């Protein structure tokens, strides 16, 4: 039987503002990418999500980002590599305190938004992320796009790498994500998201925005937590995967 991790971005609120339905999503996913305070999240939100994840056996991942609360971590930024490395270490450490207090630990790292996309091709920024992970003191798996600079750099440094696919994002013919500002970059039709998820799991393939079939071999599938109706959609995806003979199982 094929096994596949289901991950979602969680804890993406700040203060009184809530974006993701953390409790509902934690009843569906097997891994939680928890915002660490730089693009979203605050100490109380981080604590609450870690407690819920630990209660439900969901793996906790540090979703690290550029320091960009106003832009939700999706704006392009130029951060010196040594500074970025320190900020990655800082975010992992902050989340680790709450994860351990909840009886769990940080199990992996995933960049968010602009940082995720930048490290696909930028060797310097990828190296900074890897340096930050290493400085955090544990060989944490790095979740990211297959074939990215981030994965190449992490593997050379001895970190486990985990390939990720996206159920609700459009792909280019090169196997990268279509930029969010492009029409059609985000798949919003639930039936299409479910069908793409099953095809990714069973055939390791997806149709690019321009019509080509693209091979995407992934161990983890992301359903974005900030999509309207995300919890219900994630539940549909999980049910469809199960019906297709795919077992949800965390990678870490």
Order of alpha helices (4+ residues) and beta strands (2+ residues): beta-alpha-beta-alpha-beta-alpha-beta-alpha-alpha-beta-alpha-beta-alpha-beta-beta-beta-alpha-beta
